[in-house]
Amino acid sequence: MKKKVDHLQELASEYYIRELSKEEVKRLDEAIRADEPGIREAFTSAAKQEWAMHHVHHMDDHRIIHFEPSRKRMTRLRAIAAGITLLFSAGSLFLLHQYRAPHSISVASVSECYTLMGEAVTAVNNGRIRKIKKGSVLHSSDRLVVPRGCRLSFNYLNDDTKIQLADRTEIKVADRHGAKHIRLLNGKLTANVDKQPEGKPLRVITHDAEAVVLGTSFEMFSGEKTRLAVTSGRVRFDSASERLSHEVPAGSMIDSGSWNRRTFEIKTLTPIKEATANLKDRLQHIGVDSARNYVGLLRFDLSSLQNRIYEAYLALRVSKTGSDHQSEGKVTLYRIEDDENGKIKRTAISHYEGRVCTGMDLVFDIAPQDLTGGVDSLLIEMDGEGNEFWFSSSKGERPPQLLLKTATRQN
Amino acid sequence: MNNNTEQHEMLLRQFYIEQGKLRGYIFSSTRDYHATEDILQEVSIAIVKDAATFDTSRPPLPWFMGIARNQIYRFYRKKARDANNVSFEAIGDCLPYFETFGTEPASSNELALKRCMSRLPGRQKKVMELRYMDDMNCSQIAHALGRSVQSIYSLLKRMKIELRKCVEYQLAGEQL
């Protein structure tokens, strides 16, 4: 009997250290539910000890929400409640007091913050939410949320390291004894990393991989898997679950999971033809509007590309025209081609739904297999109701760009 | 609006009261310190956001736990791995023991633990840092230090027992 109890208590303690087998978890689960002697105490006390060990190591980060039974705490909570109520019920900007977390280390300053009207880039730290704008200081343990259509860049305070965050990206920044740590929870970041002090590399950690950087430029995307693309220098890419570590040199990319390293180059194509159907003037713009039947047309010549395309994006700069500063709607990007009967065949290859504002770069992700490799004609159309979208043409402030990450010859 | 505010306040007050239990519930499910704190934050935000939909005739803790469970499922989906955790029912049975889980301010317990850890020999301290500061699992630590995974399990287990004894000794000394 005692032997069984000891074994179960040991399992309870090991549950927090190693991956138990399914049978062991089942045994532990049954013991807890059956309330075997001392098992619940052992299980919870092991949890508390394990948590305390982590907590003691991260105490200096001030990342724990201590909901102390004080009037001050309740006042803070009410402030959050009020802010979030405004955000979600009024659908407008929520304005919370600029807050500097006590004792948290300042790590970076925001150099660019682009937001759509009614949206906000926010930082959450120690249970508090604050709105981020150009010039805001970021603190260790800030969790940054960049909503759809927004973008953010920040520079570290102690060197020239610059990080850019794409829309729909969520990260956490932390200072670990002078080393820069970024947890990429979702989305995409681009980094230009200054030379880092010895023994204190910049680390970008995702759910399944980690990039360790001493000084370089790279892009990292975290979704179902993590993709790292290095543009200069070298980055060490480690698997979170396997004993795998790769040195990724400039011009190479690697995905977690497959761990095959491939070399790449970035090509930027501008359209060989661009127009707005049913609109003859305003050549500086490409218009998309359902009410007036404006449809954007772009044609790109990919015939000179010999190598495989890994990633493709169409980037369109939203331009200001007349009194239109902001628009909303759903637009679909189609590839068009003649079918065997000579009729025009449209294939939807990407879409965007939401608001756009002047100055925003609307980026459509395109699956490489949706490009033919010859001359590709793309059509942008608004579905149903919505306000007009205007994009800069090649004659405007920034031409439409088809950004391609392609294999190099040796691949 | 007033009713909404009152409801928010009531729910946040309850959230504060139940926070230890929730933290224990989430940590036992994820076994991930950072994820636990993130999920706890998400729960507090969701409570405020969805306060208007809460049926006040019902106890709030099961509602909080439901929100936490959704976030935990999301965490596992994102990690793309099998949860392999003790069931939510079993963890739910342990809730009374989680009452004060991580809600005390820097306690003498934590300070004693910190003191005890600072006295660990160099190699053990390294393992401790890799595990708790760099959030590495046992396989990663074994890989980093060129040792077997089993030896890291054993070392961690032994260290935790020693640390528990050391903390008890320190706290007993304070009381004398």
Interface residues (C-beta under 8 A of the other chain):
Chain A: S13 E14 Y15 Y16 I17 R18 E19 L20 K22 V25 L28 D29 I32 R33 D35 R40 E41 F43 T44 S45 A47 K48 Q49 E50 W51 A52 M53 H54 H55 V56 H57 H58 M59 R63 I64 I65 H66 F67 E68 P69 R73 M74 L77 R78 I80 A81 A82 I84 T85 F88 V124 G127 R143 R176 R183 H207 D208 E224 A240 S241 E242 R243
Chain B: N4 T5 H8 E9 L12 R13 F15 Y16 Q19 R23 G24 F27 S28 R31 Y33 H34 T36 E37 D38 L40 Q41 S44 I45 V48 K49 A51 K78 K79 A80 R81 N84 N85 V86 S87 E89 A90 I91 D93 C94 Y97 F98 F101 G102 T103 P105 A106 N109 E110 L113 K114 M117 M128 E129 R131 Y132 M133 D135 N137 C138 S139 Q140 H143 V149 Y153 L156 K157 K160 L163 R164
